[in-house]
Amino acid sequence: MRIVLSDFMSLDGVVQAPGGPDEDTDGGFAHGAWSMPYFDVETMGAAIAEVMADTEALLFGRRTWQAMAAAWPSRAGDAFAARMNEIPKYVASRTLTQGDLNWSGTTLLPANDAIEAVRKLRASDGGAIQVMGSASVAMQLVERDLVDEYRLMIEPVLLGGGKRVFPCDGRSRPLRLVSVTTTGTGVLICTYVPADR
């Protein structure tokens, strides 16, 4: 399988709380829902549908999983909601228990070594394991060179601080641009892969 990192991202690299005002206020973050004014339903919706079509599993950190688990199970009537609810889901958490996992198809990764469990998933046959949001998990995957593709929706806003998915470890990680699409709202939908793949 391959790991696809999928994020709404500000021009200064912030991925924290793109969808809702109270989604993630860690660190005093006060810009929740910053992404919504830039969402181009036609272009960005098509890009999200494209990556979901090849996705065979979703990987989340605890906070993102809890937000998704609170939103998707009650939605019905469209193909995207049905897909979100039926697809296998994995969650990395040190605080959740298997009994907390009330969203169908969710498996808790081992708290003592979630990254090793992700390595084993990645080594199995199949399509994409998509990581939506989940900044902490995403950064750990980037640090360990486990990301095979980056699907970034880079939005024309500077947020001045917040959670990011790229490590600040001084190490260069060259990427190759595969595609870029510009939306009517000024968002750049970019697909990158590691330059050596």
C-alpha positions as CSV (number, residue, x, y, z in Angstrom):
1,M,0.0,0.0,0.0
2,R,1.1,3.6,-0.2
3,I,0.5,6.4,2.3
4,V,-1.1,9.5,1.0
5,L,-1.0,12.6,3.2
6,S,-4.1,14.8,2.4
7,D,-4.3,18.3,4.0
8,F,-5.8,21.7,3.7
9,M,-2.8,23.9,4.3
10,S,-2.3,27.7,4.7
11,L,0.4,29.3,2.6
12,D,2.6,29.4,5.8
13,G,2.1,25.6,6.3
14,V,-0.5,25.5,9.0
15,V,-3.0,22.6,8.9
16,Q,-4.7,23.1,12.3
17,A,-8.5,23.3,12.5
18,P,-9.4,24.1,8.8
19,G,-13.0,23.0,9.2
20,G,-14.5,24.4,12.3
21,P,-14.1,27.2,14.9
22,D,-13.7,24.8,17.8
23,E,-12.1,21.9,15.9
24,D,-8.7,22.3,17.6
25,T,-7.9,25.3,19.8
26,D,-4.6,23.9,21.2
27,G,-2.0,26.6,21.8
28,G,-4.7,29.2,21.7
29,F,-5.3,28.7,18.0
30,A,-8.1,31.2,17.1
31,H,-8.5,30.7,13.4
32,G,-10.6,27.6,13.3
33,A,-12.6,27.2,10.0
34,W,-10.0,29.3,8.1
35,S,-10.3,27.0,5.1
36,M,-14.0,27.3,4.5
37,P,-14.0,30.7,2.6
38,Y,-11.7,29.1,0.0
39,F,-13.5,25.8,-0.6
40,D,-14.3,25.5,-4.3
41,V,-16.9,22.8,-4.4
42,E,-16.4,21.9,-8.0
43,T,-12.6,21.7,-8.2
44,M,-11.7,20.8,-4.6
45,G,-14.6,18.4,-4.3
46,A,-13.4,16.6,-7.4
47,A,-9.9,16.4,-6.1
48,I,-11.1,14.9,-2.8
49,A,-13.3,12.4,-4.7
50,E,-10.3,11.4,-6.8
51,V,-8.0,10.5,-3.9
52,M,-10.9,8.8,-2.1
53,A,-11.5,6.6,-5.2
54,D,-8.1,5.0,-4.7
55,T,-8.2,5.0,-0.9
56,E,-8.6,1.6,0.8
57,A,-8.1,2.7,4.4
58,L,-8.0,5.9,6.4
59,L,-5.5,6.7,9.2
60,F,-6.2,9.2,11.9
61,G,-4.8,10.6,15.1
62,R,-7.1,10.7,18.1
63,R,-8.4,14.3,17.7
64,T,-9.1,14.0,14.0
65,W,-10.7,10.6,14.4
66,Q,-13.0,11.9,17.2
67,A,-14.1,14.9,15.0
68,M,-14.8,12.6,12.1
69,A,-16.5,10.0,14.2
70,A,-18.8,12.7,15.6
71,A,-19.7,13.9,12.1
72,W,-19.9,11.1,9.6
73,P,-22.0,8.2,11.0
74,S,-25.1,10.3,11.2
75,R,-24.8,11.5,7.6
76,A,-26.6,9.7,4.9
77,G,-27.8,10.2,1.4
78,D,-24.6,10.8,-0.5
79,A,-21.9,8.6,-1.9
80,F,-19.0,10.3,0.0
81,A,-20.7,9.9,3.4
82,A,-21.3,6.2,2.6
83,R,-17.7,5.7,1.6
84,M,-16.4,7.4,4.8
85,N,-18.6,5.1,6.9
86,E,-17.8,1.9,5.1
87,I,-14.0,2.2,4.6
88,P,-11.6,0.6,7.1
89,K,-10.2,3.2,9.5
90,Y,-7.2,3.1,11.8
91,V,-6.6,5.4,14.7
92,A,-3.3,6.1,16.6
93,S,-4.0,7.0,20.2
94,R,-2.5,6.5,23.6
95,T,-5.8,7.4,25.4
96,L,-8.6,5.8,23.4
97,T,-9.6,2.1,24.0
98,Q,-11.2,-0.3,21.6
99,G,-14.4,0.3,23.5
100,D,-14.3,4.0,22.6
101,L,-14.4,3.2,18.9
102,N,-18.0,3.7,18.0
103,W,-17.5,4.5,14.3
104,S,-17.9,1.3,12.3
105,G,-14.8,-0.2,10.7
106,T,-12.3,1.4,13.1
107,T,-9.3,-0.4,14.5
108,L,-7.1,1.0,17.3
109,L,-3.4,0.8,16.5
110,P,-1.1,-0.4,19.4
111,A,-0.4,2.5,21.7
112,N,3.1,1.4,22.3
113,D,4.1,1.3,18.6
114,A,1.5,2.8,16.2
115,I,4.3,3.7,13.7
116,E,5.4,0.1,13.4
117,A,1.8,-1.0,12.8
118,V,1.6,1.6,10.0
119,R,4.8,0.2,8.5
120,K,3.2,-3.2,8.4
121,L,0.0,-1.9,6.8
122,R,2.1,0.0,4.2
123,A,4.0,-3.2,3.4
124,S,0.7,-5.1,2.6
125,D,-0.9,-5.3,-0.8
126,G,-3.5,-2.7,-1.7
127,G,-4.2,0.9,-2.7
128,A,-3.8,4.0,-0.6
129,I,-3.9,4.6,3.1
130,Q,-5.0,8.2,3.3
131,V,-4.0,10.4,6.3
132,M,-6.5,13.2,6.6
133,G,-5.4,16.0,8.9
134,S,-3.9,14.4,12.0
135,A,-0.9,16.7,12.2
136,S,1.1,14.8,14.8
137,V,0.7,11.4,13.1
138,A,1.4,13.0,9.7
139,M,4.6,14.6,11.0
140,Q,5.9,11.3,12.4
141,L,5.2,9.6,9.1
142,V,7.1,12.4,7.2
143,E,10.0,12.2,9.7
144,R,10.3,8.4,9.0
145,D,10.0,8.7,5.1
146,L,6.8,6.8,5.1
147,V,4.7,9.2,3.0
148,D,4.5,8.1,-0.6
149,E,2.3,11.0,-1.9
150,Y,1.4,14.5,-0.6
151,R,-2.1,15.9,-1.7
152,L,-2.0,19.5,-0.5
153,M,-4.6,22.1,-0.9
154,I,-2.5,25.2,-0.4
155,E,-4.8,28.1,0.5
156,P,-4.1,31.9,0.1
157,V,-4.0,32.8,3.7
158,L,-1.2,33.3,6.3
159,L,-2.2,32.1,9.8
160,G,1.0,33.1,11.6
161,G,1.2,30.0,13.7
162,G,-0.4,26.6,14.4
163,K,0.2,22.9,13.9
164,R,2.1,21.8,10.8
165,V,2.9,18.4,9.3
166,F,6.5,19.1,8.2
167,P,9.3,18.5,10.6
168,C,11.7,21.3,11.6
169,D,14.7,18.9,11.9
170,G,17.0,20.6,9.4
171,R,16.8,17.6,7.0
172,S,16.2,18.1,3.3
173,R,13.4,15.9,1.7
174,P,13.3,16.7,-2.1
175,L,9.9,16.2,-3.7
176,R,8.7,16.1,-7.3
177,L,5.6,17.9,-8.4
178,V,3.2,15.6,-10.2
179,S,0.3,17.9,-10.8
180,V,-1.1,21.3,-9.8
181,T,-4.6,22.8,-10.3
182,T,-5.7,26.3,-9.5
183,T,-9.2,26.9,-8.2
184,G,-11.3,30.0,-8.7
185,T,-10.7,30.8,-5.0
186,G,-6.9,30.9,-5.4
187,V,-6.3,27.5,-3.9
188,L,-3.4,25.4,-5.4
189,I,-4.2,21.7,-5.4
190,C,-0.8,20.1,-5.5
191,T,0.3,16.5,-5.7
192,Y,3.9,15.7,-4.8
193,V,5.8,12.5,-4.4
194,P,9.3,12.0,-3.0
195,A,11.9,12.8,-5.7
196,D,13.5,9.3,-5.5
197,R,10.3,7.4,-6.2
